[in-house]
């Protein structure tokens, strides 16, 4: 079993490493690039313009600290040019169409982005003049599994068959990575990470529960919750990012660790959406409240979803650090600083230190 006891020591590994990050202008990408830039990595980010307005990327203090390349993951020519110039040792792939409800509206572009975008990056790695990178982590989702609404968490060896276009496109991306790993990347470590629902400061996406909470609370409106009884593996954004960083480092040294890994919270933190919003309201204060707003003809979304994270714990020594109370405390604190026009770079660095050095 590989172990890495101190996450603060983990970041030392990235000093001077050439790292290629797709989706760097998104919520998770902005946090990852802030971590890597602070660690001294040579980061190249490749993505479209930020997907939301406002957006975290524009306030994350990354201008001049990373190489910022704007392009579409669906464009082989653009992606290949950026990748070859970066000559990365390590790759993190997060560019995606990440929303279930949006995938019902735009299924074709969802598949083009999530499946062919993944294949395009795999081709960049396969055909790079200097050879493939030493380590690559492709981020998918907890929703890749055939959802049987079972009480126990899904394990990595269980069938992949997401139902909605978003989930299914990520199942397809998993299969593409597996095929390339078996066919072309014998000594190169290429893994997938199946992360649960993330929360944290700076997420402004539509149709996500915590951003919906923040928008309503800031306007002193009642929060409307579509699926209050659904169970999800919620976790703070720094939890999966720490797992990706740890996985990329450990498999860099030992390619036999490559594979598929679930990344989620402890069972106690797999909450119903209603319980999550109740926690938010308590920590936000100001008489924040919510109401059920179930839509009778809404597109299908899974009702019960948990992950079994025994593999990443046993093989890599990774475990969650923050429970849901702490995760929501950090999210509320960040959001209040945002609304007050405070120093978000300082707050991001404070949270990163608290997580990685705690």
C-alpha positions in Angstrom: 0.0 0.0 0.0 1.4 3.4 -1.0 1.1 6.1 1.7 1.8 9.8 1.7 1.2 11.0 5.2 1.8 14.7 4.9 -0.1 16.6 2.2 2.2 19.7 2.7 5.1 17.5 1.6 3.1 16.4 -1.4 3.1 19.9 -2.9 6.9 20.0 -2.8 6.9 17.4 -5.5 5.3 19.8 -8.0 8.0 22.5 -7.7 9.4 23.0 -11.2 7.3 20.3 -12.8 5.7 21.0 -16.2 1.9 20.5 -15.7 -0.9 20.7 -18.3 -4.4 21.4 -17.0 -7.5 21.4 -19.2 -10.5 23.2 -17.9 -8.3 25.6 -15.9 -10.8 28.5 -16.1 -13.5 26.6 -14.3 -14.3 26.3 -10.6 -12.2 23.2 -9.9 -9.5 24.3 -12.4 -9.0 27.7 -10.8 -8.5 26.1 -7.4 -6.1 23.5 -8.8 -4.1 26.1 -10.7 -3.8 28.3 -7.5 -2.5 25.2 -5.7 0.0 24.3 -8.4 1.2 27.9 -8.9 1.7 28.3 -5.2 3.8 25.0 -5.2 6.0 26.4 -7.9 4.9 24.2 -10.8 5.2 25.4 -14.5 1.5 25.3 -15.4 -0.1 25.5 -18.8 -3.9 25.8 -18.7 -6.1 25.1 -21.7 -9.8 25.9 -21.7 -12.5 28.1 -23.1 -13.2 31.4 -21.5 -14.6 31.1 -18.0 -18.0 29.4 -18.1 -19.8 31.7 -15.6 -20.1 35.4 -14.9 -18.9 36.2 -12.3 -16.1 33.6 -12.3 -13.5 32.5 -9.9 -10.7 32.4 -12.4 -10.7 36.2 -12.9 -10.2 36.7 -9.2 -7.8 33.9 -8.4 -4.6 35.8 -9.0 -3.3 33.6 -11.8 -2.4 36.2 -14.4 1.3 35.9 -15.1 1.6 32.9 -12.8 0.5 30.3 -15.3 0.4 30.1 -19.1 -3.2 30.7 -20.0 -4.2 29.2 -23.4 -7.8 29.6 -24.6 -9.1 26.9 -26.9 -11.8 24.3 -27.3 -11.0 20.8 -26.2 -13.0 19.6 -29.3 -10.4 21.2 -31.6 -7.6 18.7 -32.2 -5.4 21.4 -33.9 -5.7 24.0 -31.1 -5.2 21.4 -28.4 -2.3 19.7 -30.0 -0.4 22.9 -30.6 -0.9 24.0 -26.9 0.1 20.5 -25.6 3.2 20.2 -27.8 4.4 23.6 -26.7 3.9 22.8 -23.0 5.7 19.4 -23.2 4.1 18.3 -19.9 5.4 15.7 -17.5 2.0 15.6 -15.7 -1.5 16.1 -17.1 -4.8 16.8 -15.3 -7.9 16.7 -17.6 -10.9 18.5 -16.2 -12.4 20.3 -19.2 -16.0 19.1 -19.6 -19.6 20.0 -20.0 -20.3 19.2 -16.3 -24.1 19.7 -15.8 -26.7 17.0 -15.9 -29.6 19.3 -16.9 -27.6 21.0 -19.5 -26.8 17.7 -21.1 -30.5 17.1 -21.7 -30.7 20.4 -23.5 -27.4 19.9 -25.5 -26.7 16.2 -25.7 -24.6 16.3 -28.9 -22.2 18.9 -27.7 -22.0 17.2 -24.3 -20.8 14.0 -26.0 -18.5 15.9 -28.3 -16.9 17.7 -25.3 -16.8 14.9 -22.8 -15.9 12.0 -25.1 -14.1 13.3 -28.1 -12.4 16.0 -26.0 -11.0 13.2 -23.9 -9.9 11.2 -27.0 -8.3 14.4 -28.4 -6.2 14.7 -25.3 -5.3 11.0 -25.3 -4.1 11.5 -28.9 -2.0 14.5 -27.9 -0.3 12.3 -25.3 0.1 9.3 -27.7 1.6 11.4 -30.6 3.7 13.9 -28.7 7.2 14.1 -30.2 8.9 13.7 -26.9 6.7 10.7 -25.9 3.7 10.7 -23.5 3.8 12.3 -20.0 4.9 10.4 -17.0 1.5 10.7 -15.2 -2.0 11.7 -16.2 -5.3 12.0 -14.3 -8.6 12.2 -16.1 -11.4 13.5 -14.0 -14.8 11.9 -14.6 -17.7 11.7 -12.1 -19.4 9.6 -9.5 -22.3 9.3 -11.9 -20.5 6.9 -14.4 -22.0 3.8 -12.7 -25.2 2.0 -13.7 -27.3 3.5 -10.9 -29.4 0.9 -9.1 -30.4 3.2 -6.3 -28.5 0.9 -3.9 -27.7 1.8 -0.3 -24.1 0.8 -0.4 -21.4 2.8 -2.3 -20.4 1.8 -5.8 -17.0 0.1 -6.3 -14.6 0.7 -9.2 -15.2 -2.7 -10.8 -19.0 -2.3 -11.1 -20.7 -1.7 -14.5 -20.4 1.8 -16.1 -23.7 3.0 -17.6 -24.7 6.5 -16.8 -28.3 7.1 -17.7 -28.5 10.8 -18.7 -26.3 12.3 -21.5 -23.8 13.9 -19.1 -23.3 10.7 -16.9 -23.2 8.5 -20.0 -20.7 10.6 -21.8 -18.4 10.3 -18.7 -18.9 6.5 -18.8 -17.8 6.6 -22.4 -14.8 8.8 -21.5 -13.8 6.2 -18.8 -13.8 3.4 -21.5 -11.7 5.5 -23.9 -9.1 6.1 -21.2 -9.1 2.4 -20.3 -8.6 1.5 -24.0 -5.7 3.9 -24.5 -4.1 2.8 -21.3 -4.2 -0.8 -22.4 -3.3 -0.2 -26.1 -0.7 2.6 -26.0 0.5 3.6 -22.6 2.3 0.6 -21.2 4.8 2.4 -18.9 2.9 5.7 -18.6 0.6 6.0 -15.6 -2.9 7.1 -16.8 -5.7 7.0 -14.3 -9.3 8.2 -13.9 -10.8 9.8 -10.8 -14.5 9.5 -10.2 -15.3 12.3 -7.8 -18.5 13.2 -6.0 -20.4 16.5 -5.8 -18.1 19.3 -4.8 -18.8 22.5 -2.9 -16.6 25.5 -2.1 -16.1 29.2 -2.6 -16.2 30.5 -6.1 -18.7 28.1 -7.8 -21.3 30.1 -9.7 -22.6 27.3 -12.0 -26.3 27.1 -12.8 -28.3 24.1 -11.5 -25.9 23.4 -8.6 -27.3 23.5 -5.2 -24.8 25.5 -3.2 -24.5 28.3 -5.9 -28.3 28.3 -5.9 -28.3 28.8 -2.1 -25.8 31.6 -2.3 -27.6 33.5 -5.0 -30.9 33.3 -3.1 -29.4 34.1 0.3 -27.5 37.1 -1.1 -30.9 38.4 -2.3 -32.6 37.4 1.0 -34.9 35.1 -1.0 -36.2 31.7 0.0 -34.0 28.9 -1.4 -35.8 26.6 -3.8 -34.6 23.0 -3.7 -35.5 20.7 -6.6 -34.6 17.3 -5.1 -34.4 17.7 -1.3 -34.5 13.9 -0.7 -31.7 12.9 -3.1 -28.5 11.6 -1.5 -25.1 12.8 -2.9 -21.5 12.3 -1.9 -20.9 16.0 -1.2 -17.3 17.2 -0.4 -15.2 20.4 -0.3 -13.4 21.1 -3.6 -10.0 20.7 -2.0 -10.8 17.0 -1.2 -10.8 15.7 -4.7 -8.0 18.1 -5.8 -5.8 16.7 -3.1 -6.6 13.2 -4.3 -5.8 14.0 -7.9 -2.5 15.6 -6.8 -1.6 12.6 -4.7 -2.6 10.1 -7.4 -0.5 11.9 -10.1 2.5 12.0 -7.8 2.4 8.4 -6.6 1.8 6.9 -10.0 4.6 9.1 -11.4 6.9 7.1 -9.2 5.0 3.8 -9.5 3.0 3.3 -12.7 1.5 0.1 -11.3 -0.8 2.3 -9.2 -2.6 3.6 -12.3 -6.3 2.7 -12.6 -9.7 4.0 -11.8 -10.4 5.5 -8.3 -13.5 6.7 -6.5 -13.0 10.0 -4.6 -15.7 10.8 -2.1 -16.5 11.7 1.5 -17.0 9.4 4.4 -20.4 7.8 4.7 -21.5 10.2 7.4 -21.1 13.1 5.0 -23.3 11.6 2.3 -26.2 13.9 3.0 -29.6 14.5 1.4 -29.8 17.7 -0.5 -32.3 19.0 2.1 -29.9 18.3 4.9 -27.1 20.1 3.1 -29.3 23.2 2.5 -30.4 23.1 6.2 -26.7 23.2 7.1 -26.0 26.1 4.8 -29.0 28.1 6.2 -27.7 27.6 9.8 -24.2 28.7 9.0 -25.3 31.6 6.8 -27.8 33.0 9.3 -29.8 36.1 8.4 -33.0 33.9 8.6 -32.0 32.0 5.5 -34.6 29.4 4.7 -35.5 26.9 2.0 -38.6 25.2 0.5 -39.2 22.2 -1.7 -39.6 23.0 -5.4 -39.8 19.6 -6.9 -40.6 19.7 -10.6 -43.1 17.0 -11.7 -41.8 16.6 -15.2 -38.1 17.4 -14.6 -35.4 15.4 -16.4 -34.3 12.2 -14.6 -31.5 12.6 -12.0 -30.3 9.8 -9.7 -32.0 9.8 -6.3 -29.5 7.8 -4.2 -25.7 7.8 -5.0 -22.8 6.9 -2.8 -19.2 5.8 -3.5 -17.1 3.1 -1.9 -13.6 4.8 -1.5 -11.8 1.8 0.0 -9.5 1.4 -3.0 -8.0 4.9 -2.9 -7.6 4.6 0.9 -5.9 1.2 0.8 -3.7 1.8 -2.3 -2.8 5.5 -1.9 -3.4 6.2 1.7 -5.9 9.1 0.9 -8.8 9.9 3.2 -11.0 13.0 3.4 -9.8 15.6 5.9 -12.8 17.9 6.2 -16.3 16.8 7.3 -19.3 18.5 5.8 -19.6 21.0 8.7 -16.1 22.3 8.0 -16.6 22.2 4.3 -19.7 24.4 4.5 -18.0 26.7 7.0 -15.2 27.4 4.5 -17.7 27.9 1.7 -19.8 30.4 3.6 -16.7 32.3 4.8 -15.4 32.5 1.2 -18.7 33.7 -0.1 -19.0 36.4 2.4 -15.6 37.7 1.5 -16.5 37.6 -2.2 -19.7 39.6 -1.5 -17.8 42.1 0.5 -15.2 42.6 -2.2 -12.4 41.1 -0.1 -9.1 39.5 -1.0 -10.0 36.2 -2.5 -6.4 35.2 -3.3 -5.6 35.5 0.4 -8.6 33.5 1.3 -7.8 30.8 -1.2 -4.3 30.5 0.1 -5.6 30.4 3.7 -7.9 27.5 2.9 -5.2 25.7 0.9 -2.8 26.0 3.9 -5.4 24.9 6.4 -6.2 21.8 4.3 -2.8 20.7 3.2 -1.0 21.6 6.4 -3.7 20.8 8.9 
